[in-house]
């Protein structure tokens, strides 16, 4: 498996994008809590990342609400199930950890869902930023809460923005 990476500019700072055999395996912020060791990212190579570059630029410009990129995040079976649920959360919406646990068939899995969410290696594309606390509060984010706020504000529907006083 040939692993390569590139670094893209974004409104949230540099994003390290990692791919193996043409599929994204990672997307990390500067200072990401669970950034893999630099030696595991493969050679830096700008080739093969054009679709990711274009789609991320469209997303940050507010012109893309869904990513269409081949993904191969590495994780155990439970993590894969949670990450699949994350991909099903629509743009501009949020879910709680408990709601995701109920979708998995066991409300008692909320903490395990939170742990799997926190291990999501493909930030933004697999939208772990759309998961919030049961009361709607912002909880941990591997890229930092300021970035989570930014992403949620970017995706906020126009009618919700218009209804806010401040």
N, C-alpha and C positions, 0 to 999 in steps of 0.2 A: 504494500500500500504506500503510494507516494504522497507524502504530506508536504504541503507548501503553505505559506502565509503571505499576506500583504497587510499594509497599514493604510487605512482610508481616513480622510478628514471628515468630520461631521460637526454639527452644532454642539455636540456633547464632548468634543475632543477626539483624539485619535482612536480609531476602532481597529483592533487586530482581528483580521478575518482569516480563518484557518480552513483548509480543504484537504480532503484525501480522495484521490481518484475521482475528482470532479464534483464531489458532494461536500457541502459545508459541514464541518465538524465543530466549529467554534467561532464565536464572535464576542470579543472581550473589550471592555473599556480600559482606559489607563487606570491603574489602581484597582482593578477588578479583584474582589475578595478571593476568588478561586481561579485566578489566572494560572494556567499550567506553566511549568518551567520553560524558559525560552528554548532550550534544546529540544523540546518535544514538538515545537511548532513547524519543524522542517525548514527548508531554505526559503528565504524571502524571494518571491517571484510575482511580478505584476500580472503575468499571463494567467488566464483562467478565472479571473475575478471580475470580468466586465459586467456580467449579469448582476452580481451582488452590488457592485459599485453603482450601476444605474438604478436598481430597485431601491437601494438605501437612499440615494439622492432624491428619488421620486417620493419616497415615504416622508423624508424630512421636509420636502417642499409641500406636503399635504396632498399630493396627487396619487398616492398609492395607499390602499387600505389592506392589502393582502399580498404576501410574498409568494412568488412562484419560483422557488429555488430548490434544487435537489439537496436534501438534508440527510446527514448520517451522524447525529449526535450519539456519543458513546455513553451508555449507562445501563443499569440493570433493567430487568423486565418491568418492575414497578415504576421506576423513573421514566421509562419509555411510555408507559400508559399515562402518567401524569403529563408528560410533555405533549402527548397527542391531544389530551384535553385542553391544554393551553392553546394549541393551534386552533381549537374550535371556539375560543372566546372571540366574538366579533369585535372588530375595530370600534373604538369608542365606548366599549362596555367593560365592566369589571365583574369578577366573581370572587367569592370568599374561599378561603381554604376549606371551610366546612362544606360549602356548596360543591366543590370539586370532590371532596371525600364522599359526599352523598351520591354523586354521579358514578363513583367507583363502587357504590353499593355498601359502604360502611362509614357512617358518620364519625366513628372513632378514629379514622385515619387522617384527621385534619393535620396533626403534627407531622405525620409521615409525608403528607402532601406538601407541607411547607418545606420540609427538608429536601424533597425531590425538586421542588420549584427553585430552591436556592442553589441546586446543583445543575440547573439548566445551562448547558455550555453554549447555547446559540441565542444569546440575548437579542432582544428586539424582534428578530425573525420568528422565534418561538416566544410569544409575548408574555413572559413571566411578570412583566411590569403591570399587567392587567389583574393581578391577584392582590386583594386587599384583605384587611382584617374583617371579622364578622360585623363590626360596627361601621365599616367603610373607611376605617383609618388606614393610613399608609404604614406598612410594616417593612421589615428589612428588604434590601435590594442589593445584590452583589455589586452593582455599579454605583450605589449610593442613592439615598433618598432624593437628593436634588435632581438626579437624572430621571428617577422614577416620576417625580412631579412633572418634569419637562415632557416626558413621553405621554403621560396621561393628559396633560394640557394640550399637547399637539393633537391628540385624538378626540378631544372633547367636542361633542356635537355643537354646531352653531347655535341651535336653539337653547342649549344649556348655557353657553357663554353669554348669550343675550339676556338670559334670565337672572344672571348674577349681578348684584349691585356693585361689587368691587372685584 
